[in-house]
Amino acid sequence: MIITDIESIPLRIPFRAGTKSASSAWGDGNLPAADSLLVKVTTDHGLVGWGEAFGFRAVASVKLAIDQLIAPLCIGKDATRIEPLMLDVQKKLHVFGRGGALAFAISAVDIALWDIAGKAANAPLCRLLGGGAGQLDCYASLVRYSEPSLVRAAVRQAIDAGFRTLKLHEIEFPAIRAAREEAGPDIELTLDVNCPWTLYEARQMADDLRPVDLKWLEEPLWPPENFDGLAALRRTTGIPLAAGENVYTLMDFERLLAAGAVDFVQPSPAKMGGHQRASQNLSARCNPQRPGDAALLLRWSRPVGGDSCDRRAGNGRFHDRMALVRSGDDDLR
Protein backbone atom coordinates (compact mmCIF):
# COMPACT_ATOMS: atom_id res chain seq x y z
CA MET A 1 0.00 0.00 0.00
CA ILE A 2 1.76 3.14 -1.28
CA ILE A 3 1.39 6.70 -0.02
CA THR A 4 0.21 8.82 -2.95
CA ASP A 5 -0.51 12.17 -1.32
CA ILE A 6 -0.06 14.10 1.93
CA GLU A 7 -2.15 17.22 2.46
CA SER A 8 -1.91 19.60 5.43
CA ILE A 9 -5.14 21.40 6.30
CA PRO A 10 -5.28 24.35 8.76
CA LEU A 11 -8.34 24.20 11.01
CA ARG A 12 -9.89 27.06 12.98
CA ILE A 13 -12.47 26.31 15.68
CA PRO A 14 -14.15 29.59 16.63
CA PHE A 15 -14.87 30.52 20.21
CA ARG A 16 -18.18 32.13 21.00
CA ALA A 17 -18.11 35.83 20.14
CA GLY A 18 -17.30 37.94 23.19
CA THR A 19 -15.69 35.12 25.19
CA LYS A 20 -13.04 36.49 27.55
CA SER A 21 -9.75 34.78 28.27
CA ALA A 22 -6.34 35.84 29.52
CA SER A 23 -3.09 35.52 27.58
CA SER A 24 -1.33 32.19 27.98
CA ALA A 25 1.03 29.80 26.22
CA TRP A 26 -1.71 29.28 23.62
CA GLY A 27 -1.76 32.92 22.51
CA ASP A 28 -2.93 36.43 23.35
CA GLY A 29 -5.94 37.21 25.47
CA ASN A 30 -9.48 36.83 24.15
CA LEU A 31 -8.51 34.28 21.52
CA PRO A 32 -11.04 34.29 18.67
CA ALA A 33 -10.40 30.62 17.82
CA ALA A 34 -8.38 27.50 18.54
CA ASP A 35 -6.01 26.80 15.65
CA SER A 36 -4.99 23.26 14.74
CA LEU A 37 -3.54 21.44 11.75
CA LEU A 38 -4.97 18.27 10.25
CA VAL A 39 -2.99 16.00 7.94
CA LYS A 40 -4.62 13.81 5.31
CA VAL A 41 -2.58 10.87 3.99
CA THR A 42 -3.95 9.07 0.91
CA THR A 43 -2.88 5.64 -0.39
CA ASP A 44 -3.18 3.86 -3.72
CA HIS A 45 -5.60 1.38 -2.09
CA GLY A 46 -8.08 4.17 -1.47
CA LEU A 47 -7.55 4.23 2.28
CA VAL A 48 -7.18 7.68 3.83
CA GLY A 49 -5.69 8.45 7.22
CA TRP A 50 -6.06 11.58 9.31
CA GLY A 51 -3.56 12.98 11.77
CA GLU A 52 -3.39 16.06 13.95
CA ALA A 53 -0.42 18.25 14.83
CA PHE A 54 -0.05 20.49 17.84
CA GLY A 55 -1.16 23.88 16.56
CA PHE A 56 -2.07 27.29 17.95
CA ARG A 57 0.61 29.80 16.87
CA ALA A 58 2.77 27.07 15.31
CA VAL A 59 0.31 26.04 12.58
CA ALA A 60 2.05 27.89 9.73
CA SER A 61 5.48 26.52 10.69
CA VAL A 62 4.21 22.95 11.05
CA LYS A 63 2.42 23.14 7.70
CA LEU A 64 5.63 24.29 6.05
CA ALA A 65 7.56 21.39 7.59
CA ILE A 66 5.00 18.87 6.32
CA ASP A 67 4.67 20.30 2.83
CA GLN A 68 8.34 20.98 2.11
CA LEU A 69 10.28 18.51 4.25
CA ILE A 70 8.25 15.46 5.29
CA ALA A 71 5.80 14.86 2.43
CA PRO A 72 8.56 14.51 -0.22
CA LEU A 73 10.23 11.84 1.94
CA CYS A 74 7.00 9.86 2.42
CA ILE A 75 5.14 9.98 -0.90
CA GLY A 76 5.82 6.80 -2.84
CA LYS A 77 6.72 4.83 0.30
CA ASP A 78 4.94 1.83 1.84
CA ALA A 79 2.26 3.09 4.24
CA THR A 80 2.31 -0.18 6.20
CA ARG A 81 5.96 0.18 7.31
CA ILE A 82 5.25 2.97 9.74
CA GLU A 83 8.10 2.61 12.20
CA PRO A 84 10.96 2.29 9.68
CA LEU A 85 9.52 5.09 7.55
CA MET A 86 9.22 7.49 10.49
CA LEU A 87 12.69 6.56 11.71
CA ASP A 88 14.09 7.31 8.24
CA VAL A 89 12.33 10.69 8.23
CA GLN A 90 13.73 11.57 11.65
CA LYS A 91 17.27 10.61 10.69
CA LYS A 92 17.17 12.60 7.47
CA LEU A 93 15.76 15.70 9.15
CA HIS A 94 17.44 15.62 12.56
CA VAL A 95 19.83 18.42 11.56
CA PHE A 96 16.82 20.77 11.81
CA GLY A 97 16.15 19.83 15.43
CA ARG A 98 14.43 17.11 17.44
CA GLY A 99 11.53 19.16 18.77
CA GLY A 100 9.25 22.06 17.96
CA ALA A 101 7.40 22.44 14.66
CA LEU A 102 9.31 19.63 12.96
CA ALA A 103 8.38 17.16 15.72
CA PHE A 104 4.75 18.28 15.55
CA ALA A 105 4.75 17.67 11.80
CA ILE A 106 6.28 14.19 12.08
CA SER A 107 3.73 13.38 14.78
CA ALA A 108 0.78 14.28 12.57
CA VAL A 109 1.97 12.08 9.71
CA ASP A 110 2.62 9.17 12.07
CA ILE A 111 -0.88 9.50 13.55
CA ALA A 112 -2.39 9.50 10.05
CA LEU A 113 -0.46 6.36 9.11
CA TRP A 114 -1.73 4.58 12.20
CA ASP A 115 -5.25 5.66 11.24
CA ILE A 116 -4.71 3.90 7.92
CA ALA A 117 -3.35 0.84 9.71
CA GLY A 118 -6.44 0.63 11.90
CA LYS A 119 -8.75 0.93 8.90
CA ALA A 120 -6.81 -1.71 6.95
CA ALA A 121 -6.99 -4.12 9.89
CA ASN A 122 -10.59 -3.17 10.76
CA ALA A 123 -9.39 -2.85 14.35
CA PRO A 124 -9.19 -0.04 16.92
CA LEU A 125 -5.83 1.61 17.34
CA CYS A 126 -5.53 0.55 20.97
CA ARG A 127 -5.56 -3.10 19.85
CA LEU A 128 -2.89 -2.52 17.21
CA LEU A 129 -0.66 -0.90 19.82
CA GLY A 130 -0.93 -3.76 22.28
CA GLY A 131 -4.37 -3.64 23.85
CA GLY A 132 -6.05 -1.35 26.30
CA ALA A 133 -9.24 0.34 27.28
CA GLY A 134 -11.75 1.05 24.53
CA GLN A 135 -13.13 4.02 26.46
CA LEU A 136 -11.20 6.62 28.43
CA ASP A 137 -12.26 9.09 31.09
CA CYS A 138 -12.30 12.74 30.08
CA TYR A 139 -11.62 15.93 31.94
CA ALA A 140 -12.65 19.46 31.02
CA SER A 141 -9.59 21.61 30.26
CA LEU A 142 -10.29 25.31 30.74
CA VAL A 143 -8.44 28.22 29.15
CA ARG A 144 -6.86 30.83 31.41
CA TYR A 145 -9.37 33.43 32.60
CA SER A 146 -7.42 35.14 35.45
CA GLU A 147 -10.56 36.84 36.80
CA PRO A 148 -12.02 34.77 39.69
CA SER A 149 -15.60 35.47 38.59
CA LEU A 150 -14.92 34.09 35.11
CA VAL A 151 -13.18 31.06 36.60
CA ARG A 152 -16.19 30.36 38.82
CA ALA A 153 -18.56 30.58 35.86
CA ALA A 154 -16.45 28.24 33.72
CA VAL A 155 -16.05 25.72 36.55
CA ARG A 156 -19.77 25.69 37.21
CA GLN A 157 -20.59 25.20 33.54
CA ALA A 158 -18.15 22.27 33.26
CA ILE A 159 -19.57 20.59 36.37
CA ASP A 160 -23.13 21.10 35.15
CA ALA A 161 -22.09 19.44 31.89
CA GLY A 162 -21.15 16.31 33.86
CA PHE A 163 -17.38 16.59 34.27
CA ARG A 164 -15.93 15.35 37.57
CA THR A 165 -12.31 16.33 36.84
CA LEU A 166 -11.28 19.79 35.65
CA LYS A 167 -7.98 21.24 34.50
CA LEU A 168 -7.18 24.87 35.26
CA HIS A 169 -4.55 27.03 33.53
CA GLU A 170 -4.48 29.80 36.12
CA ILE A 171 -1.25 31.16 37.62
CA GLU A 172 -2.63 33.57 40.22
CA PHE A 173 -3.81 32.10 43.50
CA PRO A 174 -7.12 34.05 43.83
CA ALA A 175 -8.33 32.49 40.56
CA ILE A 176 -7.21 29.00 41.66
CA ARG A 177 -8.90 29.39 45.04
CA ALA A 178 -12.11 30.53 43.32
CA ALA A 179 -12.13 27.32 41.28
CA ARG A 180 -11.91 25.14 44.39
CA GLU A 181 -14.56 27.14 46.21
CA GLU A 182 -16.94 26.80 43.26
CA ALA A 183 -16.16 23.12 42.64
CA GLY A 184 -16.39 21.97 46.24
CA PRO A 185 -14.38 19.11 47.73
CA ASP A 186 -15.67 16.26 45.55
CA ILE A 187 -14.49 17.53 42.14
CA GLU A 188 -10.90 16.73 41.12
CA LEU A 189 -8.84 19.76 40.11
CA THR A 190 -5.58 19.71 38.19
CA LEU A 191 -3.50 22.80 37.47
CA ASP A 192 -1.36 23.33 34.36
CA VAL A 193 0.67 26.54 34.70
CA ASN A 194 2.81 26.16 31.53
CA CYS A 195 6.30 26.57 33.03
CA PRO A 196 6.20 30.05 34.63
CA TRP A 197 8.21 29.77 37.86
CA THR A 198 11.70 29.31 39.21
CA LEU A 199 12.13 26.58 41.81
CA TYR A 200 12.12 29.24 44.55
CA GLU A 201 8.89 30.80 43.23
CA ALA A 202 7.22 27.39 42.86
CA ARG A 203 8.06 26.48 46.46
CA GLN A 204 6.47 29.71 47.65
CA MET A 205 3.37 29.06 45.56
CA ALA A 206 3.13 25.52 46.90
CA ASP A 207 2.37 26.85 50.39
CA ASP A 208 -0.83 28.40 49.03
CA LEU A 209 -1.70 25.46 46.77
CA ARG A 210 -1.69 22.68 49.40
CA PRO A 211 -5.19 23.46 50.75
CA VAL A 212 -6.56 23.41 47.18
CA ASP A 213 -5.90 19.64 47.11
CA LEU A 214 -4.76 19.33 43.49
CA LYS A 215 -4.72 15.96 41.78
CA TRP A 216 -1.54 17.23 40.14
CA LEU A 217 0.40 20.41 39.42
CA GLU A 218 1.58 20.40 35.82
CA GLU A 219 4.78 21.92 34.42
CA PRO A 220 5.48 24.41 37.22
CA LEU A 221 9.12 25.21 36.38
CA TRP A 222 11.02 27.16 33.78
CA PRO A 223 12.79 25.77 31.88
CA PRO A 224 10.64 22.64 31.40
CA GLU A 225 13.74 20.45 31.10
CA ASN A 226 14.77 21.26 34.67
CA PHE A 227 14.12 17.68 35.78
CA ASP A 228 16.29 17.96 38.89
CA GLY A 229 14.33 21.05 39.93
CA LEU A 230 11.04 19.18 39.49
CA ALA A 231 12.37 16.33 41.61
CA ALA A 232 13.38 18.76 44.35
CA LEU A 233 9.97 20.46 44.24
CA ARG A 234 8.23 17.09 44.41
CA ARG A 235 10.27 16.00 47.43
CA THR A 236 9.81 19.18 49.42
CA THR A 237 6.16 20.10 48.77
CA GLY A 238 4.28 16.81 48.68
CA ILE A 239 2.15 18.06 45.77
CA PRO A 240 1.87 15.50 42.94
CA LEU A 241 3.64 16.79 39.81
CA ALA A 242 3.01 16.12 36.13
CA ALA A 243 5.16 16.90 33.09
CA GLY A 244 6.14 15.55 29.68
CA GLU A 245 4.22 17.63 27.14
CA ASN A 246 7.45 19.46 26.31
CA VAL A 247 9.64 16.36 26.26
CA TYR A 248 10.33 15.21 22.71
CA THR A 249 12.64 12.19 22.82
CA LEU A 250 12.53 8.84 24.56
CA MET A 251 15.95 9.43 26.09
CA ASP A 252 14.70 12.64 27.68
CA PHE A 253 11.70 10.75 29.08
CA GLU A 254 14.15 8.28 30.58
CA ARG A 255 15.98 11.18 32.24
CA LEU A 256 12.69 12.59 33.51
CA LEU A 257 11.83 9.27 35.11
CA ALA A 258 15.32 8.59 36.42
CA ALA A 259 15.30 11.93 38.23
CA GLY A 260 12.12 11.00 40.07
CA ALA A 261 10.71 14.28 38.80
CA VAL A 262 7.01 13.50 38.41
CA ASP A 263 4.04 11.51 39.63
CA PHE A 264 2.34 11.63 36.22
CA VAL A 265 4.23 11.29 32.92
CA GLN A 266 2.50 13.12 30.06
CA PRO A 267 3.75 12.24 26.58
CA SER A 268 1.82 14.11 23.91
CA PRO A 269 1.40 12.05 20.71
CA ALA A 270 0.88 15.25 18.71
CA LYS A 271 4.26 16.62 19.82
CA MET A 272 6.71 13.76 20.41
CA GLY A 273 6.47 11.76 17.19
CA GLY A 274 3.03 10.18 17.10
CA HIS A 275 1.31 7.10 18.49
CA GLN A 276 4.15 4.61 18.22
CA ARG A 277 6.62 6.63 20.26
CA ALA A 278 4.03 7.71 22.79
CA SER A 279 2.78 4.21 23.57
CA GLN A 280 4.77 1.11 22.67
CA ASN A 281 8.29 2.48 22.89
CA LEU A 282 7.65 4.63 25.94
CA SER A 283 5.88 1.81 27.76
CA ALA A 284 8.99 -0.31 27.45
CA ARG A 285 10.83 2.40 29.40
CA CYS A 286 8.26 2.75 32.19
CA ASN A 287 9.97 0.54 34.75
CA PRO A 288 8.31 -0.16 38.10
CA GLN A 289 11.73 0.14 39.76
CA ARG A 290 12.15 3.77 38.72
CA PRO A 291 12.03 6.39 41.49
CA GLY A 292 8.53 7.36 42.55
CA ASP A 293 6.64 4.78 40.47
CA ALA A 294 5.31 7.50 38.17
CA ALA A 295 2.05 6.95 36.33
CA LEU A 296 1.80 7.28 32.57
CA LEU A 297 -0.80 9.69 31.24
CA LEU A 298 -1.25 9.67 27.46
CA ARG A 299 -3.05 12.78 26.26
CA TRP A 300 -5.10 13.50 23.17
CA SER A 301 -6.80 16.91 23.39
CA ARG A 302 -9.46 18.32 21.12
CA PRO A 303 -12.54 20.48 21.40
CA VAL A 304 -15.68 18.72 22.52
CA GLY A 305 -17.16 17.00 19.47
CA GLY A 306 -20.60 16.35 18.06
CA ASP A 307 -23.43 18.82 17.75
CA SER A 308 -22.26 20.75 20.80
CA CYS A 309 -18.74 21.34 19.47
CA ASP A 310 -19.07 25.03 18.67
CA ARG A 311 -21.01 25.84 21.82
CA ARG A 312 -18.57 24.19 24.20
CA ALA A 313 -15.40 25.09 22.34
CA GLY A 314 -16.72 28.62 22.27
CA ASN A 315 -16.59 28.66 26.05
CA GLY A 316 -12.93 27.72 26.03
CA ARG A 317 -13.35 24.15 27.24
CA PHE A 318 -11.64 21.09 25.81
CA HIS A 319 -11.77 17.37 26.38
CA ASP A 320 -8.50 15.79 27.42
CA ARG A 321 -8.88 12.03 27.08
CA MET A 322 -6.80 10.28 29.69
CA ALA A 323 -5.18 6.85 29.69
CA LEU A 324 -3.82 6.49 33.19
CA VAL A 325 -1.73 3.48 34.17
CA ARG A 326 0.84 2.84 36.85
CA SER A 327 4.30 2.38 35.45
CA GLY A 328 4.43 -1.12 36.90
CA ASP A 329 1.33 -2.40 35.11
CA ASP A 330 1.91 -5.22 32.65
CA ASP A 331 -0.86 -4.18 30.25
CA LEU A 332 -0.09 -0.56 29.41
CA ARG A 333 -3.21 1.10 28.10
PyMOL commands that set and color helices and strands:
alter all, ss='L'
color gray80, all
select helices_A, chain A and resi 56-74+82-96+100-121+125-128+148-160+173-183+199-212+227-237+250-258+269-272+275-283+291-293+306-313
alter helices_A, ss='H'
color red, helices_A
select strands_A, chain A and resi 3-14+33-43+48-53+137-142+165-168+188-192+216-218+241-243+264-265+295-303+317-326
alter strands_A, ss='S'
color yellow, strands_A
deselect
rebuild
show_as cartoon
